[in-house]
Amino acid sequence: MASISVLIGVLVIVVVGAICFWAIEKFANDRRLANLLKLLVVLVCLGAIVQRLLALTY
């Protein structure tokens, strides 16, 4: 049961990250700023996914 909850959480994180990527592409005018924001989104999403997976091990 816990693995299903973690899987759903990871999927939600991926969907939210994809929506953030879309919003950055649509609304960021400066290319360097857009790249930095995308990098920030990737790092936050990876951190959240790792946190979910580590919670599964304990």
PDBQT receptor file of N, H, CA, C and O in Angstrom, charges set to zero:
ATOM      1  N   MET A   1       0.817  -1.196   0.000  1.00  0.00    +0.000 N 
ATOM      2  CA  MET A   1       0.000   0.000   0.000  1.00  0.00    +0.000 C 
ATOM      3  C   MET A   1       0.859   1.259   0.000  1.00  0.00    +0.000 C 
ATOM      4  O   MET A   1       0.521   2.253  -0.643  1.00  0.00    +0.000 OA
ATOM      5  N   ALA A   2       1.973   1.207   0.727  1.00  0.00    +0.000 N 
ATOM      6  H   ALA A   2       2.248   0.400   1.249  1.00  0.00    +0.000 HD
ATOM      7  CA  ALA A   2       2.834   2.385   0.800  1.00  0.00    +0.000 C 
ATOM      8  C   ALA A   2       3.490   2.665  -0.544  1.00  0.00    +0.000 C 
ATOM      9  O   ALA A   2       3.702   3.825  -0.897  1.00  0.00    +0.000 OA
ATOM     10  N   SER A   3       3.814   1.619  -1.298  1.00  0.00    +0.000 N 
ATOM     11  H   SER A   3       3.642   0.677  -1.012  1.00  0.00    +0.000 HD
ATOM     12  CA  SER A   3       4.471   1.838  -2.585  1.00  0.00    +0.000 C 
ATOM     13  C   SER A   3       3.530   2.508  -3.586  1.00  0.00    +0.000 C 
ATOM     14  O   SER A   3       3.974   3.291  -4.426  1.00  0.00    +0.000 OA
ATOM     15  N   ILE A   4       2.248   2.208  -3.502  1.00  0.00    +0.000 N 
ATOM     16  H   ILE A   4       1.887   1.572  -2.819  1.00  0.00    +0.000 HD
ATOM     17  CA  ILE A   4       1.267   2.857  -4.380  1.00  0.00    +0.000 C 
ATOM     18  C   ILE A   4       1.173   4.340  -4.038  1.00  0.00    +0.000 C 
ATOM     19  O   ILE A   4       1.084   5.184  -4.930  1.00  0.00    +0.000 OA
ATOM     20  N   SER A   5       1.192   4.653  -2.758  1.00  0.00    +0.000 N 
ATOM     21  H   SER A   5       1.264   3.968  -2.033  1.00  0.00    +0.000 HD
ATOM     22  CA  SER A   5       1.146   6.048  -2.328  1.00  0.00    +0.000 C 
ATOM     23  C   SER A   5       2.378   6.805  -2.809  1.00  0.00    +0.000 C 
ATOM     24  O   SER A   5       2.273   7.949  -3.251  1.00  0.00    +0.000 OA
ATOM     25  N   VAL A   6       3.533   6.176  -2.724  1.00  0.00    +0.000 N 
ATOM     26  H   VAL A   6       3.618   5.247  -2.364  1.00  0.00    +0.000 HD
ATOM     27  CA  VAL A   6       4.770   6.814  -3.198  1.00  0.00    +0.000 C 
ATOM     28  C   VAL A   6       4.721   7.009  -4.702  1.00  0.00    +0.000 C 
ATOM     29  O   VAL A   6       5.136   8.054  -5.202  1.00  0.00    +0.000 OA
ATOM     30  N   LEU A   7       4.220   6.018  -5.433  1.00  0.00    +0.000 N 
ATOM     31  H   LEU A   7       3.882   5.169  -5.026  1.00  0.00    +0.000 HD
ATOM     32  CA  LEU A   7       4.114   6.119  -6.884  1.00  0.00    +0.000 C 
ATOM     33  C   LEU A   7       3.184   7.259  -7.287  1.00  0.00    +0.000 C 
ATOM     34  O   LEU A   7       3.498   8.023  -8.200  1.00  0.00    +0.000 OA
ATOM     35  N   ILE A   8       2.057   7.376  -6.620  1.00  0.00    +0.000 N 
ATOM     36  H   ILE A   8       1.802   6.756  -5.878  1.00  0.00    +0.000 HD
ATOM     37  CA  ILE A   8       1.127   8.466  -6.907  1.00  0.00    +0.000 C 
ATOM     38  C   ILE A   8       1.772   9.812  -6.585  1.00  0.00    +0.000 C 
ATOM     39  O   ILE A   8       1.612  10.770  -7.341  1.00  0.00    +0.000 OA
ATOM     40  N   GLY A   9       2.494   9.892  -5.480  1.00  0.00    +0.000 N 
ATOM     41  H   GLY A   9       2.624   9.114  -4.866  1.00  0.00    +0.000 HD
ATOM     42  CA  GLY A   9       3.187  11.124  -5.123  1.00  0.00    +0.000 C 
ATOM     43  C   GLY A   9       4.225  11.521  -6.149  1.00  0.00    +0.000 C 
ATOM     44  O   GLY A   9       4.344  12.696  -6.495  1.00  0.00    +0.000 OA
ATOM     45  N   VAL A  10       4.981  10.546  -6.641  1.00  0.00    +0.000 N 
ATOM     46  H   VAL A  10       4.884   9.591  -6.360  1.00  0.00    +0.000 HD
ATOM     47  CA  VAL A  10       5.999  10.825  -7.657  1.00  0.00    +0.000 C 
ATOM     48  C   VAL A  10       5.332  11.282  -8.951  1.00  0.00    +0.000 C 
ATOM     49  O   VAL A  10       5.821  12.207  -9.599  1.00  0.00    +0.000 OA
ATOM     50  N   LEU A  11       4.242  10.659  -9.332  1.00  0.00    +0.000 N 
ATOM     51  H   LEU A  11       3.845   9.908  -8.806  1.00  0.00    +0.000 HD
ATOM     52  CA  LEU A  11       3.533  11.078 -10.544  1.00  0.00    +0.000 C 
ATOM     53  C   LEU A  11       2.999  12.499 -10.422  1.00  0.00    +0.000 C 
ATOM     54  O   LEU A  11       3.047  13.264 -11.384  1.00  0.00    +0.000 OA
ATOM     55  N   VAL A  12       2.494  12.853  -9.256  1.00  0.00    +0.000 N 
ATOM     56  H   VAL A  12       2.455  12.231  -8.474  1.00  0.00    +0.000 HD
ATOM     57  CA  VAL A  12       2.012  14.214  -9.033  1.00  0.00    +0.000 C 
ATOM     58  C   VAL A  12       3.166  15.206  -9.151  1.00  0.00    +0.000 C 
ATOM     59  O   VAL A  12       3.006  16.274  -9.743  1.00  0.00    +0.000 OA
ATOM     60  N   ILE A  13       4.311  14.866  -8.600  1.00  0.00    +0.000 N 
ATOM     61  H   ILE A  13       4.440  13.999  -8.119  1.00  0.00    +0.000 HD
ATOM     62  CA  ILE A  13       5.484  15.741  -8.687  1.00  0.00    +0.000 C 
ATOM     63  C   ILE A  13       5.904  15.927 -10.141  1.00  0.00    +0.000 C 
ATOM     64  O   ILE A  13       6.241  17.038 -10.549  1.00  0.00    +0.000 OA
ATOM     65  N   VAL A  14       5.888  14.858 -10.920  1.00  0.00    +0.000 N 
ATOM     66  H   VAL A  14       5.614  13.955 -10.589  1.00  0.00    +0.000 HD
ATOM     67  CA  VAL A  14       6.274  14.942 -12.329  1.00  0.00    +0.000 C 
ATOM     68  C   VAL A  14       5.288  15.816 -13.107  1.00  0.00    +0.000 C 
ATOM     69  O   VAL A  14       5.702  16.615 -13.947  1.00  0.00    +0.000 OA
ATOM     70  N   VAL A  15       4.004  15.675 -12.838  1.00  0.00    +0.000 N 
ATOM     71  H   VAL A  15       3.667  15.026 -12.155  1.00  0.00    +0.000 HD
ATOM     72  CA  VAL A  15       2.997  16.478 -13.533  1.00  0.00    +0.000 C 
ATOM     73  C   VAL A  15       3.146  17.955 -13.168  1.00  0.00    +0.000 C 
ATOM     74  O   VAL A  15       3.079  18.818 -14.043  1.00  0.00    +0.000 OA
ATOM     75  N   VAL A  16       3.344  18.246 -11.900  1.00  0.00    +0.000 N 
ATOM     76  H   VAL A  16       3.398  17.545 -11.189  1.00  0.00    +0.000 HD
ATOM     77  CA  VAL A  16       3.534  19.641 -11.486  1.00  0.00    +0.000 C 
ATOM     78  C   VAL A  16       4.800  20.214 -12.115  1.00  0.00    +0.000 C 
ATOM     79  O   VAL A  16       4.807  21.370 -12.537  1.00  0.00    +0.000 OA
ATOM     80  N   GLY A  17       5.859  19.434 -12.183  1.00  0.00    +0.000 N 
ATOM     81  H   GLY A  17       5.854  18.495 -11.840  1.00  0.00    +0.000 HD
ATOM     82  CA  GLY A  17       7.087  19.880 -12.845  1.00  0.00    +0.000 C 
ATOM     83  C   GLY A  17       6.867  20.166 -14.320  1.00  0.00    +0.000 C 
ATOM     84  O   GLY A  17       7.393  21.146 -14.846  1.00  0.00    +0.000 OA
ATOM     85  N   ALA A  18       6.096  19.322 -14.992  1.00  0.00    +0.000 N 
ATOM     86  H   ALA A  18       5.668  18.526 -14.565  1.00  0.00    +0.000 HD
ATOM     87  CA  ALA A  18       5.805  19.544 -16.412  1.00  0.00    +0.000 C 
ATOM     88  C   ALA A  18       4.981  20.812 -16.616  1.00  0.00    +0.000 C 
ATOM     89  O   ALA A  18       5.201  21.547 -17.578  1.00  0.00    +0.000 OA
ATOM     90  N   ILE A  19       4.044  21.070 -15.725  1.00  0.00    +0.000 N 
ATOM     91  H   ILE A  19       3.865  20.473 -14.943  1.00  0.00    +0.000 HD
ATOM     92  CA  ILE A  19       3.251  22.298 -15.811  1.00  0.00    +0.000 C 
ATOM     93  C   ILE A  19       4.143  23.516 -15.589  1.00  0.00    +0.000 C 
ATOM     94  O   ILE A  19       3.984  24.532 -16.265  1.00  0.00    +0.000 OA
ATOM     95  N   CYS A  20       5.071  23.421 -14.655  1.00  0.00    +0.000 N 
ATOM     96  H   CYS A  20       5.201  22.596 -14.106  1.00  0.00    +0.000 HD
ATOM     97  CA  CYS A  20       6.015  24.524 -14.423  1.00  0.00    +0.000 C 
ATOM     98  C   CYS A  20       6.895  24.755 -15.648  1.00  0.00    +0.000 C 
ATOM     99  O   CYS A  20       7.157  25.901 -16.013  1.00  0.00    +0.000 OA
ATOM    100  N   PHE A  21       7.354  23.677 -16.287  1.00  0.00    +0.000 N 
ATOM    101  H   PHE A  21       7.142  22.746 -15.991  1.00  0.00    +0.000 HD
ATOM    102  CA  PHE A  21       8.155  23.817 -17.500  1.00  0.00    +0.000 C 
ATOM    103  C   PHE A  21       7.358  24.539 -18.577  1.00  0.00    +0.000 C 
ATOM    104  O   PHE A  21       7.885  25.423 -19.253  1.00  0.00    +0.000 OA
ATOM    105  N   TRP A  22       6.098  24.172 -18.742  1.00  0.00    +0.000 N 
ATOM    106  H   TRP A  22       5.669  23.454 -18.193  1.00  0.00    +0.000 HD
ATOM    107  CA  TRP A  22       5.250  24.806 -19.747  1.00  0.00    +0.000 C 
ATOM    108  C   TRP A  22       5.080  26.292 -19.448  1.00  0.00    +0.000 C 
ATOM    109  O   TRP A  22       5.170  27.124 -20.350  1.00  0.00    +0.000 OA
ATOM    110  N   ALA A  23       4.834  26.623 -18.182  1.00  0.00    +0.000 N 
ATOM    111  H   ALA A  23       4.761  25.946 -17.449  1.00  0.00    +0.000 HD
ATOM    112  CA  ALA A  23       4.642  28.016 -17.809  1.00  0.00    +0.000 C 
ATOM    113  C   ALA A  23       5.922  28.821 -18.022  1.00  0.00    +0.000 C 
ATOM    114  O   ALA A  23       5.866  29.973 -18.451  1.00  0.00    +0.000 OA
ATOM    115  N   ILE A  24       7.068  28.224 -17.727  1.00  0.00    +0.000 N 
ATOM    116  H   ILE A  24       7.114  27.288 -17.378  1.00  0.00    +0.000 HD
ATOM    117  CA  ILE A  24       8.337  28.916 -17.945  1.00  0.00    +0.000 C 
ATOM    118  C   ILE A  24       8.545  29.169 -19.438  1.00  0.00    +0.000 C 
ATOM    119  O   ILE A  24       8.938  30.267 -19.831  1.00  0.00    +0.000 OA
ATOM    120  N   GLU A  25       8.287  28.174 -20.257  1.00  0.00    +0.000 N 
ATOM    121  H   GLU A  25       7.967  27.282 -19.937  1.00  0.00    +0.000 HD
ATOM    122  CA  GLU A  25       8.436  28.341 -21.703  1.00  0.00    +0.000 C 
ATOM    123  C   GLU A  25       7.508  29.420 -22.245  1.00  0.00    +0.000 C 
ATOM    124  O   GLU A  25       7.885  30.182 -23.136  1.00  0.00    +0.000 OA
ATOM    125  N   LYS A  26       6.307  29.482 -21.711  1.00  0.00    +0.000 N 
ATOM    126  H   LYS A  26       6.001  28.864 -20.988  1.00  0.00    +0.000 HD
ATOM    127  CA  LYS A  26       5.305  30.401 -22.238  1.00  0.00    +0.000 C 
ATOM    128  C   LYS A  26       5.548  31.839 -21.787  1.00  0.00    +0.000 C 
ATOM    129  O   LYS A  26       5.364  32.767 -22.576  1.00  0.00    +0.000 OA
ATOM    130  N   PHE A  27       5.954  32.040 -20.541  1.00  0.00    +0.000 N 
ATOM    131  H   PHE A  27       6.102  31.287 -19.900  1.00  0.00    +0.000 HD
ATOM    132  CA  PHE A  27       5.961  33.379 -19.973  1.00  0.00    +0.000 C 
ATOM    133  C   PHE A  27       7.341  33.986 -19.733  1.00  0.00    +0.000 C 
ATOM    134  O   PHE A  27       7.435  35.193 -19.509  1.00  0.00    +0.000 OA
ATOM    135  N   ALA A  28       8.398  33.208 -19.772  1.00  0.00    +0.000 N 
ATOM    136  H   ALA A  28       8.321  32.227 -19.955  1.00  0.00    +0.000 HD
ATOM    137  CA  ALA A  28       9.737  33.769 -19.534  1.00  0.00    +0.000 C 
ATOM    138  C   ALA A  28      10.277  34.330 -20.846  1.00  0.00    +0.000 C 
ATOM    139  O   ALA A  28      10.395  33.619 -21.845  1.00  0.00    +0.000 OA
ATOM    140  N   ASN A  29      10.597  35.608 -20.821  1.00  0.00    +0.000 N 
ATOM    141  H   ASN A  29      10.501  36.185 -20.010  1.00  0.00    +0.000 HD
ATOM    142  CA  ASN A  29      11.092  36.262 -22.038  1.00  0.00    +0.000 C 
ATOM    143  C   ASN A  29      12.589  36.065 -22.223  1.00  0.00    +0.000 C 
ATOM    144  O   ASN A  29      13.051  35.846 -23.343  1.00  0.00    +0.000 OA
ATOM    145  N   ASP A  30      13.338  36.139 -21.157  1.00  0.00    +0.000 N 
ATOM    146  H   ASP A  30      12.963  36.317 -20.247  1.00  0.00    +0.000 HD
ATOM    147  CA  ASP A  30      14.793  36.008 -21.222  1.00  0.00    +0.000 C 
ATOM    148  C   ASP A  30      15.180  34.529 -21.224  1.00  0.00    +0.000 C 
ATOM    149  O   ASP A  30      14.745  33.775 -20.354  1.00  0.00    +0.000 OA
ATOM    150  N   ARG A  31      15.985  34.114 -22.186  1.00  0.00    +0.000 N 
ATOM    151  H   ARG A  31      16.338  34.726 -22.893  1.00  0.00    +0.000 HD
ATOM    152  CA  ARG A  31      16.342  32.699 -22.334  1.00  0.00    +0.000 C 
ATOM    153  C   ARG A  31      17.204  32.211 -21.173  1.00  0.00    +0.000 C 
ATOM    154  O   ARG A  31      17.037  31.082 -20.710  1.00  0.00    +0.000 OA
ATOM    155  N   ARG A  32      18.126  33.054 -20.700  1.00  0.00    +0.000 N 
ATOM    156  H   ARG A  32      18.262  33.970 -21.076  1.00  0.00    +0.000 HD
ATOM    157  CA  ARG A  32      18.978  32.632 -19.572  1.00  0.00    +0.000 C 
ATOM    158  C   ARG A  32      18.161  32.465 -18.305  1.00  0.00    +0.000 C 
ATOM    159  O   ARG A  32      18.376  31.522 -17.543  1.00  0.00    +0.000 OA
ATOM    160  N   LEU A  33      17.222  33.380 -18.075  1.00  0.00    +0.000 N 
ATOM    161  H   LEU A  33      17.047  34.146 -18.694  1.00  0.00    +0.000 HD
ATOM    162  CA  LEU A  33      16.340  33.256 -16.911  1.00  0.00    +0.000 C 
ATOM    163  C   LEU A  33      15.496  31.996 -17.009  1.00  0.00    +0.000 C 
ATOM    164  O   LEU A  33      15.311  31.291 -16.018  1.00  0.00    +0.000 OA
ATOM    165  N   ALA A  34      14.989  31.714 -18.193  1.00  0.00    +0.000 N 
ATOM    166  H   ALA A  34      15.140  32.287 -18.998  1.00  0.00    +0.000 HD
ATOM    167  CA  ALA A  34      14.175  30.511 -18.390  1.00  0.00    +0.000 C 
ATOM    168  C   ALA A  34      14.995  29.258 -18.093  1.00  0.00    +0.000 C 
ATOM    169  O   ALA A  34      14.494  28.326 -17.465  1.00  0.00    +0.000 OA
ATOM    170  N   ASN A  35      16.246  29.228 -18.539  1.00  0.00    +0.000 N 
ATOM    171  H   ASN A  35      16.653  29.985 -19.049  1.00  0.00    +0.000 HD
ATOM    172  CA  ASN A  35      17.089  28.059 -18.276  1.00  0.00    +0.000 C 
ATOM    173  C   ASN A  35      17.371  27.894 -16.788  1.00  0.00    +0.000 C 
ATOM    174  O   ASN A  35      17.369  26.776 -16.273  1.00  0.00    +0.000 OA
ATOM    175  N   LEU A  36      17.614  29.008 -16.096  1.00  0.00    +0.000 N 
ATOM    176  H   LEU A  36      17.615  29.916 -16.514  1.00  0.00    +0.000 HD
ATOM    177  CA  LEU A  36      17.838  28.925 -14.651  1.00  0.00    +0.000 C 
ATOM    178  C   LEU A  36      16.590  28.460 -13.913  1.00  0.00    +0.000 C 
ATOM    179  O   LEU A  36      16.679  27.664 -12.978  1.00  0.00    +0.000 OA
ATOM    180  N   LEU A  37      15.433  28.953 -14.329  1.00  0.00    +0.000 N 
ATOM    181  H   LEU A  37      15.362  29.599 -15.089  1.00  0.00    +0.000 HD
ATOM    182  CA  LEU A  37      14.187  28.523 -13.690  1.00  0.00    +0.000 C 
ATOM    183  C   LEU A  37      13.914  27.045 -13.943  1.00  0.00    +0.000 C 
ATOM    184  O   LEU A  37      13.449  26.334 -13.052  1.00  0.00    +0.000 OA
ATOM    185  N   LYS A  38      14.199  26.587 -15.144  1.00  0.00    +0.000 N 
ATOM    186  H   LYS A  38      14.577  27.165 -15.868  1.00  0.00    +0.000 HD
ATOM    187  CA  LYS A  38      14.018  25.166 -15.446  1.00  0.00    +0.000 C 
ATOM    188  C   LYS A  38      14.939  24.302 -14.595  1.00  0.00    +0.000 C 
ATOM    189  O   LYS A  38      14.533  23.257 -14.087  1.00  0.00    +0.000 OA
ATOM    190  N   LEU A  39      16.187  24.750 -14.445  1.00  0.00    +0.000 N 
ATOM    191  H   LEU A  39      16.517  25.599 -14.857  1.00  0.00    +0.000 HD
ATOM    192  CA  LEU A  39      17.124  24.023 -13.596  1.00  0.00    +0.000 C 
ATOM    193  C   LEU A  39      16.621  23.970 -12.155  1.00  0.00    +0.000 C 
ATOM    194  O   LEU A  39      16.719  22.933 -11.499  1.00  0.00    +0.000 OA
ATOM    195  N   LEU A  40      16.090  25.073 -11.670  1.00  0.00    +0.000 N 
ATOM    196  H   LEU A  40      16.011  25.915 -12.203  1.00  0.00    +0.000 HD
ATOM    197  CA  LEU A  40      15.530  25.106 -10.321  1.00  0.00    +0.000 C 
ATOM    198  C   LEU A  40      14.352  24.145 -10.183  1.00  0.00    +0.000 C 
ATOM    199  O   LEU A  40      14.239  23.452  -9.173  1.00  0.00    +0.000 OA
ATOM    200  N   VAL A  41      13.486  24.096 -11.174  1.00  0.00    +0.000 N 
ATOM    201  H   VAL A  41      13.579  24.660 -11.995  1.00  0.00    +0.000 HD
ATOM    202  CA  VAL A  41      12.342  23.180 -11.144  1.00  0.00    +0.000 C 
ATOM    203  C   VAL A  41      12.824  21.735 -11.121  1.00  0.00    +0.000 C 
ATOM    204  O   VAL A  41      12.291  20.913 -10.375  1.00  0.00    +0.000 OA
ATOM    205  N   VAL A  42      13.826  21.422 -11.933  1.00  0.00    +0.000 N 
ATOM    206  H   VAL A  42      14.259  22.089 -12.539  1.00  0.00    +0.000 HD
ATOM    207  CA  VAL A  42      14.353  20.054 -11.974  1.00  0.00    +0.000 C 
ATOM    208  C   VAL A  42      14.939  19.669 -10.618  1.00  0.00    +0.000 C 
ATOM    209  O   VAL A  42      14.689  18.572 -10.119  1.00  0.00    +0.000 OA
ATOM    210  N   LEU A  43      15.713  20.568 -10.028  1.00  0.00    +0.000 N 
ATOM    211  H   LEU A  43      15.916  21.459 -10.433  1.00  0.00    +0.000 HD
ATOM    212  CA  LEU A  43      16.323  20.254  -8.731  1.00  0.00    +0.000 C 
ATOM    213  C   LEU A  43      15.278  20.081  -7.633  1.00  0.00    +0.000 C 
ATOM    214  O   LEU A  43      15.397  19.178  -6.805  1.00  0.00    +0.000 OA
ATOM    215  N   VAL A  44      14.269  20.925  -7.618  1.00  0.00    +0.000 N 
ATOM    216  H   VAL A  44      14.172  21.658  -8.290  1.00  0.00    +0.000 HD
ATOM    217  CA  VAL A  44      13.215  20.811  -6.600  1.00  0.00    +0.000 C 
ATOM    218  C   VAL A  44      12.430  19.515  -6.796  1.00  0.00    +0.000 C 
ATOM    219  O   VAL A  44      12.121  18.823  -5.826  1.00  0.00    +0.000 OA
ATOM    220  N   CYS A  45      12.107  19.188  -8.045  1.00  0.00    +0.000 N 
ATOM    221  H   CYS A  45      12.358  19.750  -8.833  1.00  0.00    +0.000 HD
ATOM    222  CA  CYS A  45      11.360  17.952  -8.309  1.00  0.00    +0.000 C 
ATOM    223  C   CYS A  45      12.184  16.721  -7.950  1.00  0.00    +0.000 C 
ATOM    224  O   CYS A  45      11.657  15.775  -7.365  1.00  0.00    +0.000 OA
ATOM    225  N   LEU A  46      13.459  16.722  -8.290  1.00  0.00    +0.000 N 
ATOM    226  H   LEU A  46      13.887  17.490  -8.765  1.00  0.00    +0.000 HD
ATOM    227  CA  LEU A  46      14.309  15.585  -7.928  1.00  0.00    +0.000 C 
ATOM    228  C   LEU A  46      14.437  15.447  -6.415  1.00  0.00    +0.000 C 
ATOM    229  O   LEU A  46      14.414  14.337  -5.883  1.00  0.00    +0.000 OA
ATOM    230  N   GLY A  47      14.570  16.571  -5.728  1.00  0.00    +0.000 N 
ATOM    231  H   GLY A  47      14.589  17.473  -6.160  1.00  0.00    +0.000 HD
ATOM    232  CA  GLY A  47      14.626  16.526  -4.269  1.00  0.00    +0.000 C 
ATOM    233  C   GLY A  47      13.353  15.971  -3.664  1.00  0.00    +0.000 C 
ATOM    234  O   GLY A  47      13.403  15.185  -2.718  1.00  0.00    +0.000 OA
ATOM    235  N   ALA A  48      12.212  16.373  -4.203  1.00  0.00    +0.000 N 
ATOM    236  H   ALA A  48      12.172  17.012  -4.971  1.00  0.00    +0.000 HD
ATOM    237  CA  ALA A  48      10.937  15.873  -3.687  1.00  0.00    +0.000 C 
ATOM    238  C   ALA A  48      10.773  14.378  -3.968  1.00  0.00    +0.000 C 
ATOM    239  O   ALA A  48      10.252  13.641  -3.132  1.00  0.00    +0.000 OA
ATOM    240  N   ILE A  49      11.218  13.934  -5.147  1.00  0.00    +0.000 N 
ATOM    241  H   ILE A  49      11.641  14.533  -5.826  1.00  0.00    +0.000 HD
ATOM    242  CA  ILE A  49      11.117  12.509  -5.482  1.00  0.00    +0.000 C 
ATOM    243  C   ILE A  49      12.023  11.687  -4.575  1.00  0.00    +0.000 C 
ATOM    244  O   ILE A  49      11.621  10.634  -4.081  1.00  0.00    +0.000 OA
ATOM    245  N   VAL A  50      13.248  12.167  -4.354  1.00  0.00    +0.000 N 
ATOM    246  H   VAL A  50      13.575  13.023  -4.755  1.00  0.00    +0.000 HD
ATOM    247  CA  VAL A  50      14.171  11.451  -3.460  1.00  0.00    +0.000 C 
ATOM    248  C   VAL A  50      13.606  11.389  -2.049  1.00  0.00    +0.000 C 
ATOM    249  O   VAL A  50      13.735  10.370  -1.370  1.00  0.00    +0.000 OA
ATOM    250  N   GLN A  51      12.980  12.473  -1.605  1.00  0.00    +0.000 N 
ATOM    251  H   GLN A  51      12.875  13.300  -2.156  1.00  0.00    +0.000 HD
ATOM    252  CA  GLN A  51      12.371  12.482  -0.274  1.00  0.00    +0.000 C 
ATOM    253  C   GLN A  51      11.267  11.431  -0.171  1.00  0.00    +0.000 C 
ATOM    254  O   GLN A  51      11.164  10.733   0.837  1.00  0.00    +0.000 OA
ATOM    255  N   ARG A  52      10.441  11.318  -1.217  1.00  0.00    +0.000 N 
ATOM    256  H   ARG A  52      10.524  11.886  -2.036  1.00  0.00    +0.000 HD
ATOM    257  CA  ARG A  52       9.383  10.296  -1.220  1.00  0.00    +0.000 C 
ATOM    258  C   ARG A  52       9.970   8.894  -1.191  1.00  0.00    +0.000 C 
ATOM    259  O   ARG A  52       9.482   8.022  -0.472  1.00  0.00    +0.000 OA
ATOM    260  N   LEU A  53      11.022   8.680  -1.977  1.00  0.00    +0.000 N 
ATOM    261  H   LEU A  53      11.419   9.388  -2.561  1.00  0.00    +0.000 HD
ATOM    262  CA  LEU A  53      11.616   7.342  -2.023  1.00  0.00    +0.000 C 
ATOM    263  C   LEU A  53      12.322   6.982  -0.727  1.00  0.00    +0.000 C 
ATOM    264  O   LEU A  53      12.300   5.825  -0.308  1.00  0.00    +0.000 OA
ATOM    265  N   LEU A  54      12.952   7.969  -0.088  1.00  0.00    +0.000 N 
ATOM    266  H   LEU A  54      12.970   8.909  -0.429  1.00  0.00    +0.000 HD
ATOM    267  CA  LEU A  54      13.595   7.693   1.192  1.00  0.00    +0.000 C 
ATOM    268  C   LEU A  54      12.568   7.412   2.283  1.00  0.00    +0.000 C 
ATOM    269  O   LEU A  54      12.830   6.622   3.190  1.00  0.00    +0.000 OA
ATOM    270  N   ALA A  55      11.412   8.047   2.205  1.00  0.00    +0.000 N 
ATOM    271  H   ALA A  55      11.200   8.689   1.468  1.00  0.00    +0.000 HD
ATOM    272  CA  ALA A  55      10.354   7.771   3.176  1.00  0.00    +0.000 C 
ATOM    273  C   ALA A  55       9.849   6.336   3.028  1.00  0.00    +0.000 C 
ATOM    274  O   ALA A  55       9.379   5.733   3.993  1.00  0.00    +0.000 OA
ATOM    275  N   LEU A  56       9.947   5.797   1.817  1.00  0.00    +0.000 N 
ATOM    276  H   LEU A  56      10.328   6.287   1.032  1.00  0.00    +0.000 HD
ATOM    277  CA  LEU A  56       9.515   4.419   1.591  1.00  0.00    +0.000 C 
ATOM    278  C   LEU A  56      10.466   3.422   2.259  1.00  0.00    +0.000 C 
ATOM    279  O   LEU A  56      10.034   2.345   2.669  1.00  0.00    +0.000 OA
ATOM    280  N   THR A  57      11.746   3.761   2.372  1.00  0.00    +0.000 N 
ATOM    281  H   THR A  57      12.097   4.636   2.038  1.00  0.00    +0.000 HD
ATOM    282  CA  THR A  57      12.715   2.826   2.936  1.00  0.00    +0.000 C 
ATOM    283  C   THR A  57      12.636   2.730   4.444  1.00  0.00    +0.000 C 
ATOM    284  O   THR A  57      13.058   1.729   5.022  1.00  0.00    +0.000 OA
ATOM    285  N   TYR A  58      12.097   3.765   5.101  1.00  0.00    +0.000 N 
ATOM    286  H   TYR A  58      11.754   4.578   4.631  1.00  0.00    +0.000 HD
ATOM    287  CA  TYR A  58      12.017   3.726   6.567  1.00  0.00    +0.000 C 
ATOM    288  C   TYR A  58      10.682   3.256   7.050  1.00  0.00    +0.000 C 
ATOM    289  O   TYR A  58      10.458   3.169   8.257  1.00  0.00    +0.000 OA
TER     290      TYR A  58
